[in-house]
Amino acid sequence: MSQTKEEVIGMVEKNALGQIRKEMEACIGKRIQLKTNKGRKKTQVREGILESTYPSIFTVRFENDFKNVRKVSYSYTDVLTNTVEIKVCGSNKMIV
């Protein structure tokens, strides 16, 4: 049974997404820094707390100067494609 190139690429991507998810699960409750690419050379850097992970997404809680809380969800694919870069605060560990 020989696998096609597309099947092999799909398996590699699935493994990479699983690895990202495992790294994210280890950081639940920790402060992280997210650098998001908004397109057209626009980037946004924010710090928040990794709140939870799900099979396809993870959620981050952000607070502003007025103590308003906002939850934002991102997909693991965003991390894989470098649309979102994540660094654990305090350890300078990048999640890829």
Residue pairs with C-beta under 8 A, 6 or more apart in sequence:
3 11
13 80
16 80
17 76
17 77
17 80
20 76
20 79
20 80
20 95
20 96
21 53
21 55
21 58
21 76
23 95
24 50
24 53
24 58
24 76
24 86
24 95
25 53
27 50
27 88
27 95
28 50
28 51
28 52
28 53
29 49
29 50
29 51
30 49
30 50
30 88
30 89
30 90
31 47
31 48
31 49
31 88
31 89
31 90
32 47
32 48
32 49
32 50
32 60
32 86
32 87
32 88
32 89
32 95
33 45
33 46
33 47
33 86
33 87
33 88
33 89
34 45
34 46
34 47
34 48
34 60
34 74
34 84
34 85
34 86
35 43
35 44
35 45
35 84
35 85
35 86
35 87
36 43
36 44
36 45
36 46
36 83
36 84
36 85
37 43
37 82
37 83
37 84
38 44
46 62
47 62
47 89
48 60
48 61
48 62
48 63
48 72
49 60
49 61
50 58
50 59
50 60
51 58
51 59
51 60
51 61
51 71
52 58
52 59
53 59
56 75
56 76
57 73
57 74
57 75
57 76
58 73
58 74
58 76
59 71
59 72
59 73
59 74
60 71
60 72
60 73
60 74
61 69
61 70
61 71
62 69
62 70
62 71
62 72
63 69
63 70
64 70
74 84
78 84
79 85
79 86
79 95
79 96
85 94
86 94
86 95
87 93
87 94
87 95
88 95
